[in-house]
């Protein structure tokens, strides 16, 4: 009888465990992100600070920026609550998406091959990335071949898009990689402190740095080092969530509302707009 009672207890405990582990409400990371969003009526957005896409007021904690406005519009159109989840480690973006730490990364995510760990919504903007160095040193780097030298130290961050592309293209240069907890603007701070020779960032990041540190750094003349399509990011194999977000973004493109959002935060047009997929016929 004791054996039977013990077995009954074990079977009951296993049944409870299975019920709990397969209950979506008790384990929000299970199931698709789309199902989770629709069930909770909440879109959990991973975010990192990168003006003019994502900015946070240190006094009020209010968030603003191109990506913030776009995420707010998606949440509004789907009648969802928006919840922001800070991102502190670029190297684990794919893993965090798969584990359900957030449903999407609602920020300036550069489109690039990530070995099937991340999928992207349709692009909402294109971002040029330029090379920067200390003031007075631009003559040292007249072209890309002068950058790709073992004497050149490039400051970057693990998992960050521009750093990843630079590592692929500049095989002879050396890299000084900042700690994972660093931010992208800190690359320019390190560059200004002569901890390296080159950093690759978008012009809006540099403009903000230059405003606060005038004359410290200069853009190396010439075309962008690379131009990235920029999207929100989701976990792979999430067609329902991707299609839903794509439809809203595409409608904002064709209506002109997306350009209005971008123009508000990038009045100098340092970033590249997405061309409309059509041109309306001119009416007399």
N, C-alpha and C positions, 0 to 999 in steps of 0.2 A: 504493500500500500504506500509506503514511503517513497518507493521508486516511482510508482505511478503518479503520486502527488508532485514529485520533483519534476517529472517529465511534463506534466500538465503546466506547471509554473513556467518551465523553459519555453514551451510552445506558445503560451500566452504572451510571454515577454517578447518572443520573436515576432509574433503577430502585431503587437503594439509598435515595435521598432519599424517593421515594414510599413505599417500604416502611416507612421510619422514621416519616414524617409521618402514616401511617395506622395505625401500631401503637399501640393505646391504652396499652400499658405504657410506651412511650417518650415519649408526649405525654399526660400525665394530664389536661390540660384538654380534650382532644377527647372526643366522645361525651357521653352524658347523665350527669348527676351520680349518678343511681341506679346506672347501670352501673359507674361509677367506684368508688362506695362498695362495691358487691357484689364487684367484682373485687379491690379492695385490702383488703377487710374493715376499712375505716377510715372513720369519719365525721369529716371535717375541718370543725370548727365555728368560724366567725368570732365574735369576742366583743369586747365593750368593757365597761369597769367601770361598773356602775350599781347600787349597793345598792338593794333587797335581792335583785336579780336575779342579778348577777354581782359577786363580790368575790374578791380575791386577796390572800393573806397575803404580805407583803413579805419575811418571813423564810424561809418554807417553799415559797412559790410555789403552795401548794395553793389551789384554787378552790372556792368555796362559793356558795350562793344558789339562788333559785327556778329560774332558767333553767339553772343548772349541774346541779341535781338532776334536772330534767326531761330535759336532754340525756343525762345519765348513764343514766337509765332507758331512754330510746330506744335507746342504744347497747347496753345490757345485754340488752334484749328481742330485739334483732337480732343479738346475738353479735358486736358490732363493737368495735374499738378506737376510742377518742375522742381526737382530736387538736385542740388549741386553737390558733387563729390570731388574734393581736391585730388589731383594727381601729383604724386611726389617722385615717381620713378618711371622714366620713359622706357626703360628696358623691359618692363613687365606689362606693357599696355595690352598685348594680346592675351596674356594669361589672366589679367584682371577682367577683361571683357568676357572670356570664356567662363570664369568663375562667378560671374554675375555681380562683381563689385559695383559696376554701373552698367546701364543698358546700352549706352552709347557714349562716345567721346564727343562732346559738343564744343569743339574748339577748332583751332587752325591745324588740322592734321594733314601733313604732307602726304600725297599719294605716292607710294613707292612699294616695290615688292617686299613683302614681309613674310614670305614662306607660308602663306595660307593661315597666318595667325590673326589677320585683320582684314575686314572688307570695308568698302567705302561707299558712302552715298554719292549721288551725282555731285560734280564739282560746283562750288558756289563762288569761287574766285581763283585767280592764279597769282602766285607770289614769286617775284624775282628775289634771288639771293645774290648778294655781291660780296666781294672780298674787301676787308678793311684792314688797315695797318696803322702804325703810329704816324702822327703828323710829321711831314717832311721825309717820309720813307717811300712814297709811292714810286719814285724812280727806280727803286730796288726791284720792283716787280712789274716790268713793262708788259709781260704776257704770262700766260698760264705755265709755260715751260720754266719760267724763273721761279714760280711758286713751287713746282714739282721738283724740289731739290732736297737732298738730305740735310742741307744747311737751314732749311725752313722749318720752323716749328709752328704747327697749327693748333690753336686752342679749340676744343670741342667738348661735346657731351655724349656719353653712351646712349644710343637709341634715338638721338636727335637727328632729324632728316638731313640737314645740310652737312653734318658731320659724317653721316653714313655715306652720302654721295661723294664727299671729299675723299674718304678712305678708299672708295672704289676707283676714283679717277686719278688721285695723286699718290702713286705707289711708292715714290721715292721720298716724299716728305715725312717728317716725324710729327707725332701727335701728342699733345698734352691734354689729357682727358680730365675734366673736372669731376669732382665727386657727384654721385647720383642725386644728392639732395640739392644740387646747384640749379640756378635758373638760367635761361638763355641770356638775359641782359648781363649776367655775371661773366659771360665769355668776354664781353667788351670791357668790363671792369678789369679783368685779368690781362687783357691785351694792353690797356692803357697803363698797367703796372709793369709792362715789359716782361710778362711771363711767357710770351710767345711772339710770333711775328705776324700771324694772320688769324682772323676769325671770319667766318661766313655767317651773315645774318641778313634778315630782310631789311629794306630801307626804313620802314617805320620804326623798327627797334633801334636802328642807328639814330634816326632823327630825335627820338626821345632821349637817348643817351647824350647826343651832342648838345641838346638843349640844356641839360644839366651839367655837362662837362665840355664846354665849348673849346674847340681847337685841339683836343687831345688826340683824336683819331681822324683818318681820312679814308674815303672810298678809293680803291684802286680803279683808275679809269677803264672804261670798256664796257662791253656787254655784260649782262648778268652771268655769274658763274653757272647758275642753274635756275630754271623756272619750274616751280612745283604747282601742279593742280592741288587744290585744297578742298577738303570735304570734312564731314563728320565721319566718325569711324564706328563700326559695329563688329560684332563677332561674325566669323564666317557662318554660312548656312543659316542666315536669318532673312530669307527673301521677303517675308511679310513686313518686317520692320523696315527693311531697306526700301521696298516699293512704296510704303506709306510715306516715308520721309522724302523720297525722291519726288513723288507727285507734288507735295507742298513746295519743295524747293524749285521745281520746274515751273510751277505756276507763278511763283514770286519772280522768277527770271522773266517770263513772258509778259507779265503785267507791268514790269518796270519797278516794282516795289523793292526788289533785292538791290537794284542800283541805288535807290533812294537811301536804303539802310547803309550801304557801303559808302556813299558820298558823304553821309553825315559824319562818319568816323574817319574817312580818308579824303578830306576835301582837296588835298594836293595831288590826288590820284597817283600816289607812289606804287600802288598795287594795280594789277591788271584785271579788268572786268571780263566776265564771261560774255561772249557775243551771243546775241539772241539767235535761236536756230531758224529764224525767218525774218523777213523784212515786210512789214505791212504795206500793201499797195497804196501809193499816194493817191489821195482823193482831190479832185479839182475844187 
